[in-house]
């Protein structure tokens, strides 16, 4: 079993979230969060539950008692939370969402190509 600070850091990095962003989502200072990853302090249980939600893992996965099911497919926790609710949208709204997302992805690709020129 991996020790909590190492596991916390590993899961955060895997999900490509900065310490500052996790601290912001938890409502704590980045300094406090850094102390948790360094093992200098331990978060309260309620905060550990919030961390598991942000990283989209179970408490067992966060504690290292169980392996994670792989990398998170959506690294932004807010976007991942919304993604889980997409099935609740009507077919018409889902089609509109696909069009919006597709256009954003295409715009991003064009921007990267233009930056390389």
Beta strands, then each sheet from edge to edge (+ up, - down):
end
